[in-house]
Amino acid sequence: MKHTIKLVGCIALLVVQFATAQKKSIEQWESMFNGKDLTGWTPKIRNYPSGENFGNTFRVEDGKLVVRYDAYDSFDERFGHLFYNKSYNYYRIRLEYRFVGDQSKNGPGWAFRNSGIMVHGQTPQSMGLKQDFPVSIEVQLLGGDGKNKRTTCNLCTPGTNVEINGKLEKTHCINSTSETYHGDQWVRAEVLVLGDSVVKHYANGQEVLVYMKPQIGGGNVDGQEIIFGKAGDLLTGGSISLQSESHPVEFKSIEILNLEGCMDPKASNYKSYYIKSKPSDCRYNKK
């Protein structure tokens, strides 16, 4: 009898495990860029209102989202950001980027082959007219100069701080452990963002930086008209944007995987890879 009970228990466990395996979902990455125009994106360039794409800085060429400065006589600290029109909290974002051509005239030295993916940011509409950077977490994208070591997928913190190894880190920019990528080669960058808990950076598939508790704090943002948040507020989500910092850059294969949604296996839109539960998203088939 005991053997029978054990056998039944084992069979039940196998059935559950099989059912769980059958429920494993294929990751549904969504394209953020249609390859034709800037539908779904909003530019914000310093000294210009939200929505004005001065000099056609952000544009589409040959199916790529690119940043160009051919209409600039001088860069004149016109830092720009192109914001995706939807905010996220728990997600993975990935893209390919490369730097091309020459830096815009009078672009700052530190901005040579420099761009970024801004996450957990404020909206373009909430930025001041003369504000240079959105309060956000920057995944700094750098290209090599042809000879020196220069890592990419670094961390910079405009108006923010993070924790590393349990300690509040106030250094503005922190290097990753990535390789250096010289020339005009394409590099794959990916970011895992889990609300106010953990953020991880990846360069060409390798994890290169990890930190925790992104939060409001620090400086390095000029021109705010309305102060965004207060020091110590944890950042649970926010905008995503791509940078214009004076060096021509190109982006392609821009995709996002939402990790927040229905985690009830009984629902028709359940995904096994979700990390954050959002019961209000659950949909059930009517019998």
C-alpha positions, -999 to +999 in steps of 0.1 A: +000+000+000+028+024+009+045+015-024+013+023-042+010+057-025+046+065-033+040+055-069+009+076-072+028+106-057+057+102-081+033+101-111+015+132-098+048+150-095+058+140-130+025+152-143+029+186-126+065+189-139+054+180-174+026+205-173+050+232-161+074+224-189+046+226-214+038+260-200+073+274-206+068+304-228+088+315-258+102+350-252+081+376-270+105+404-278+089+435-293+105+458-318+107+494-306+116+508-340+098+502-373+128+509-396+109+536-415+104+566-393+104+578-357+068+567-349+066+560-312+095+582-302+098+618-290+130+640-293+141+664-266+171+685-274+186+711-251+173+746-257+143+733-277+109+722-266+099+685-263+090+672-297+112+695-318+139+676-336+163+704-343+184+699-374+168+665-380+193+652-354+174+619-350+165+604-383+161+571-402+186+560-428+187+527-446+165+511-419+187+523-391+179+549-364+208+574-366+221+606-350+235+632-373+249+667-370+252+680-406+228+709-398+249+720-368+274+749-373+286+741-338+274+715-313+269+742-287+261+718-259+228+708-276+226+675-259+197+655-271+176+624-262+151+604-282+125+590-258+104+559-264+068+568-258+061+539-234+075+535-199+086+502-184+095+488-149+107+452-153+123+445-187+152+436-209+162+460-237+188+451-264+201+469-295+231+471-317+251+504-321+282+517-338+299+551-341+307+565-375+323+596-390+337+627-371+325+644-340+304+675-344+324+708-342+330+719-306+316+687-292+332+681-257+362+659-256+347+634-233+318+629-258+340+615-285+324+582-296+300+585-267+263+578-265+240+560-242+208+542-233+189+560-206+166+539-184+144+547-154+142+583-167+119+612-165+096+620-195+107+645-221+077+667-213+089+671-177+124+684-187+133+720-186+138+739-219+176+742-211+180+709-193+209+689-206+202+654-194+171+636-181+173+624-145+179+588-152+203+559-152+227+559-182+241+528-198+270+546-214+280+534-248+316+542-259+337+534-289+374+529-288+399+555-300+420+530-320+447+524-294+436+528-257+414+507-235+379+522-233+351+500-220+315+502-230+281+496-213+294+516-184+272+534-158+267+571-155+242+587-131+226+621-141+207+631-110+208+596-096+228+572-074+230+534-071+242+508-046+271+485-054+280+457-030+256+471-004+271+506-004+257+538-018+279+547-048+281+585-056+307+583-083+292+598-115+306+573-140+318+537-133+335+516-159+323+481-168+345+451-174+338+450-211+363+447-240+372+478-260+355+480-294+376+501-319+365+513-353+330+513-368+321+478-358+286+469-345+284+461-308+254+445-291+243+461-258+216+447-235+202+458-201+183+439-176+162+462-154+142+448-125+124+478-109+142+493-079+162+461-072+188+451-097+202+464-131+227+444-152+246+455-183+258+432-211+282+438-239+282+413-268+264+388-246+288+391-216+276+405-182+299+435-175+283+455-147+257+449-119+243+474-094+212+478-072+187+502-058+187+530-085+175+562-068+172+599-070+203+617-058+235+634-069+240+662-094+252+663-130+220+677-144+216+714-153+185+733-163+158+716-144+128+739-141+109+715-118+130+693-096+123+656-104+119+635-073+137+639-040+170+624-028+167+588-018+135+580-037+140+546-053+134+544-091+109+517-099+105+525-135+105+552-161+113+563-196+138+549-220+158+571-243+188+571-267+214+599-266+228+625-289+261+638-274+279+652-305+293+621-322+273+604-351+260+571-340+237+544-355+213+520-339+195+489-352+176+458-339+161+478-310+140+454-290+124+451-256+111+421-236+086+431-209+091+411-177+059+423-160+025+408-166+002+379-158+018+351-138-013+329-134-007+297-154-045+294-159-046+327-179-044+327-217-017+354-216+005+338-189+042+340-196+067+318-177+095+343-180+076+371-162+093+383-130+068+409-117+032+399-113+005+422-127-028+404-120-049+431-138-033+420-171-046+384-168-070+373-194-091+341-192-108+321-219-146+320-214-160+285-212 
